[in-house]
Amino acid sequence: MDMHQAKRIEIVIEKPMEGRLAKALSSAGVTGYSVVPVRGGSGRSGPWTREGEIGRSGMVMFICLIRPDRLDALLEAAFAVVERHIGVVSVTDAMVLRAERF
């Protein structure tokens, strides 16, 4: 079975920014992603929960897999949204089947 290189991007951001980030990713050519709720975690300011310091709306995580040549456009679009808000962007190498879907 053939495996193909990809990049996995995870973006944690405040829930009110979900629509803006989705629009930015689409404009950067991202054709698919998943959004999952973030229940809590720990960061520079210490532990937090959805009911705690972040506010009532909480945080969400976008997860997407893309071809490596699309990474720069995605990061530019994501950074334009994330830079003024609470958020984390991470990029890792991944291998996928059915590369035509990315």
Backbone as CSV, one residue per row, in Angstrom:
resi,resn,N_x,N_y,N_z,CA_x,CA_y,CA_z,C_x,C_y,C_z
1,MET,0.846,-1.178,0.000,0.000,0.000,0.000,0.896,1.247,0.000
2,ASP,0.613,2.174,-0.879,1.419,3.388,-0.979,1.018,4.415,0.068
3,MET,2.015,4.941,0.743,1.812,6.014,1.712,2.414,7.289,1.113
4,HIS,1.839,8.439,1.467,2.273,9.707,0.912,2.513,10.706,2.040
5,GLN,3.522,11.551,1.855,3.835,12.553,2.873,2.751,13.610,2.932
6,ALA,2.476,14.061,4.144,1.507,15.126,4.386,1.967,15.905,5.607
7,LYS,1.287,16.996,5.872,1.499,17.766,7.096,0.203,17.739,7.879
8,ARG,0.327,17.519,9.173,-0.833,17.573,10.071,-0.739,18.885,10.843
9,ILE,-1.776,19.681,10.757,-1.799,20.967,11.439,-2.900,20.920,12.489
10,GLU,-2.553,21.330,13.690,-3.518,21.440,14.776,-3.521,22.893,15.227
11,ILE,-4.696,23.483,15.280,-4.829,24.876,15.689,-5.855,24.938,16.814
12,VAL,-5.415,25.357,17.985,-6.314,25.554,19.115,-6.589,27.052,19.204
13,ILE,-7.872,27.403,19.233,-8.250,28.811,19.225,-9.556,28.991,19.992
14,GLU,-9.823,30.208,20.419,-11.063,30.511,21.120,-12.259,30.227,20.214
15,LYS,-13.287,29.617,20.775,-14.469,29.227,20.002,-15.079,30.375,19.205
16,PRO,-15.160,31.586,19.704,-15.744,32.662,18.888,-14.989,32.930,17.582
17,MET,-13.751,32.468,17.474,-12.957,32.673,16.258,-13.102,31.515,15.261
18,GLU,-13.920,30.530,15.585,-14.058,29.337,14.753,-14.463,29.677,13.317
19,GLY,-15.481,30.486,13.139,-15.943,30.841,11.803,-14.903,31.604,11.006
20,ARG,-14.218,32.525,11.665,-13.188,33.316,10.986,-12.026,32.430,10.536
21,LEU,-11.612,31.488,11.399,-10.521,30.589,11.029,-10.951,29.653,9.902
22,ALA,-12.169,29.144,9.955,-12.667,28.268,8.895,-12.651,28.996,7.549
23,LYS,-13.073,30.236,7.537,-13.071,31.026,6.302,-11.646,31.255,5.803
24,ALA,-10.726,31.546,6.718,-9.329,31.771,6.339,-8.707,30.510,5.758
25,LEU,-8.985,29.363,6.355,-8.444,28.106,5.846,-9.000,27.803,4.457
26,SER,-10.279,28.016,4.272,-10.884,27.794,2.956,-10.254,28.692,1.905
27,SER,-10.015,29.950,2.263,-9.409,30.877,1.304,-7.964,30.488,0.977
28,ALA,-7.326,29.728,1.863,-5.956,29.256,1.628,-5.929,27.934,0.866
29,GLY,-7.094,27.431,0.467,-7.148,26.207,-0.314,-7.301,24.929,0.479
30,VAL,-7.557,25.041,1.782,-7.763,23.846,2.609,-9.155,23.295,2.304
31,THR,-9.225,22.045,1.890,-10.500,21.467,1.490,-11.160,20.620,2.566
32,GLY,-10.450,20.329,3.637,-11.043,19.518,4.685,-10.349,19.711,6.016
33,TYR,-11.127,19.651,7.062,-10.604,19.745,8.423,-11.663,19.227,9.378
34,SER,-11.266,18.956,10.585,-12.187,18.584,11.658,-12.053,19.614,12.757
35,VAL,-13.155,19.890,13.437,-13.154,20.809,14.569,-13.673,20.034,15.770
36,VAL,-12.893,20.033,16.852,-13.290,19.325,18.061,-13.221,20.276,19.257
37,PRO,-14.100,20.085,20.233,-14.046,20.944,21.420,-12.822,20.608,22.274
38,VAL,-12.292,21.624,22.915,-11.172,21.436,23.839,-11.731,21.649,25.239
39,ARG,-11.630,20.641,26.088,-12.219,20.689,27.425,-11.355,21.404,28.434
40,GLY,-10.057,21.418,28.209,-9.158,22.060,29.156,-7.732,21.753,28.791
41,GLY,-6.826,22.236,29.620,-5.419,21.996,29.376,-4.566,22.795,30.330
42,SER,-3.331,22.986,29.949,-2.409,23.771,30.746,-1.502,24.515,29.786
43,GLY,-1.229,25.754,30.095,-0.394,26.569,29.229,0.508,27.473,30.035
44,ARG,0.950,28.525,29.403,1.876,29.472,30.017,1.340,30.029,31.333
45,SER,0.020,30.190,31.420,-0.600,30.733,32.631,-1.064,29.656,33.596
46,GLY,-0.768,28.404,33.289,-1.160,27.312,34.166,-2.394,26.585,33.661
47,PRO,-2.948,25.689,34.487,-4.092,24.877,34.078,-5.343,25.728,33.851
48,TRP,-6.196,25.258,32.940,-7.479,25.908,32.700,-8.498,24.848,32.283
49,THR,-9.753,25.163,32.461,-10.843,24.301,32.009,-11.839,25.147,31.241
50,ARG,-12.727,24.480,30.558,-13.754,25.176,29.794,-14.563,26.111,30.692
51,GLU,-14.761,25.743,31.929,-15.526,26.565,32.856,-14.664,27.632,33.532
52,GLY,-13.359,27.591,33.282,-12.445,28.468,34.007,-12.096,29.750,33.292
53,GLU,-10.813,29.997,33.186,-10.275,31.283,32.784,-10.518,31.691,31.338
54,ILE,-10.813,30.768,30.459,-10.930,31.087,29.039,-12.261,31.753,28.726
55,GLY,-13.232,31.589,29.554,-14.544,32.169,29.299,-15.547,31.075,28.992
56,ARG,-16.770,31.452,28.905,-17.840,30.469,28.730,-17.832,29.793,27.373
57,SER,-17.328,30.456,26.370,-17.383,29.876,25.037,-16.343,28.781,24.827
58,GLY,-15.242,28.808,25.550,-14.240,27.758,25.473,-13.323,27.854,24.267
59,MET,-12.693,26.731,23.976,-11.708,26.629,22.915,-12.103,25.479,21.991
60,VAL,-11.612,25.541,20.752,-11.793,24.457,19.788,-10.453,24.149,19.144
61,MET,-10.348,22.940,18.580,-9.140,22.563,17.858,-9.515,22.179,16.434
62,PHE,-8.855,22.831,15.476,-8.954,22.453,14.072,-7.839,21.456,13.798
63,ILE,-8.159,20.386,13.110,-7.164,19.395,12.703,-7.302,19.212,11.200
64,CYS,-6.200,19.375,10.495,-6.260,19.137,9.052,-4.966,18.491,8.568
65,LEU,-5.101,17.771,7.480,-3.979,17.139,6.794,-3.913,17.747,5.403
66,ILE,-2.723,18.188,5.010,-2.561,18.817,3.702,-1.276,18.341,3.051
67,ARG,-1.169,18.585,1.749,0.088,18.326,1.049,1.124,19.333,1.537
68,PRO,2.373,18.930,1.646,3.419,19.836,2.142,3.520,21.152,1.368
69,ASP,3.242,21.141,0.070,3.367,22.378,-0.710,2.279,23.404,-0.392
70,ARG,1.268,23.032,0.359,0.202,23.963,0.754,0.413,24.555,2.147
71,LEU,1.472,24.135,2.821,1.676,24.531,4.210,1.839,26.036,4.387
72,ASP,2.667,26.686,3.599,2.912,28.117,3.789,1.636,28.938,3.681
73,ALA,0.788,28.651,2.696,-0.464,29.389,2.533,-1.375,29.181,3.739
74,LEU,-1.427,27.946,4.246,-2.254,27.673,5.420,-1.743,28.437,6.631
75,LEU,-0.441,28.399,6.862,0.122,29.070,8.033,-0.085,30.581,7.970
76,GLU,0.066,31.178,6.807,-0.178,32.612,6.675,-1.629,32.945,7.005
77,ALA,-2.569,32.168,6.481,-3.991,32.398,6.745,-4.321,32.196,8.216
78,ALA,-3.783,31.136,8.809,-4.058,30.853,10.218,-3.455,31.919,11.120
79,PHE,-2.230,32.333,10.825,-1.571,33.326,11.665,-2.318,34.654,11.649
80,ALA,-2.891,35.011,10.517,-3.658,36.254,10.433,-4.834,36.256,11.409
81,VAL,-5.365,35.081,11.721,-6.476,34.969,12.672,-5.963,34.794,14.101
82,VAL,-4.967,33.945,14.272,-4.498,33.556,15.608,-3.658,34.630,16.286
83,GLU,-2.950,35.447,15.535,-1.957,36.342,16.134,-2.503,37.276,17.209
84,ARG,-3.754,37.650,17.149,-4.314,38.592,18.133,-5.197,37.918,19.177
85,HIS,-5.201,36.598,19.194,-6.087,35.867,20.095,-5.311,34.755,20.789
86,ILE,-5.932,34.180,21.797,-5.352,33.015,22.441,-5.372,31.883,21.421
87,GLY,-4.248,31.228,21.220,-4.229,30.134,20.272,-2.851,29.538,20.098
88,VAL,-2.822,28.311,19.621,-1.585,27.581,19.390,-1.696,26.894,18.034
89,VAL,-0.636,26.958,17.245,-0.582,26.271,15.952,0.586,25.295,16.004
90,SER,0.337,24.044,15.660,1.425,23.073,15.590,1.380,22.355,14.247
91,VAL,2.550,21.965,13.773,2.695,21.274,12.497,3.559,20.043,12.732
92,THR,3.088,18.891,12.257,3.871,17.664,12.351,3.842,16.942,11.002
93,ASP,4.849,16.113,10.779,4.884,15.291,9.581,3.911,14.135,9.752
94,ALA,3.269,13.750,8.652,2.317,12.645,8.679,2.442,11.856,7.384
95,MET,1.894,10.660,7.390,1.813,9.828,6.196,0.334,9.486,6.008
96,VAL,-0.123,9.573,4.747,-1.541,9.305,4.472,-1.695,8.334,3.308
97,LEU,-2.807,7.642,3.305,-3.251,6.883,2.143,-4.127,7.823,1.313
98,ARG,-4.351,7.517,0.077,-5.242,8.286,-0.790,-4.863,9.762,-0.827
99,ALA,-3.663,10.039,-1.273,-3.129,11.409,-1.308,-3.999,12.355,-2.126
100,GLU,-4.759,11.846,-3.076,-5.593,12.705,-3.903,-6.666,13.443,-3.101
101,ARG,-6.927,13.016,-1.900,-7.926,13.677,-1.053,-7.373,14.892,-0.331
102,PHE,-6.069,15.119,-0.440,-5.452,16.227,0.271,-4.858,17.213,-0.701
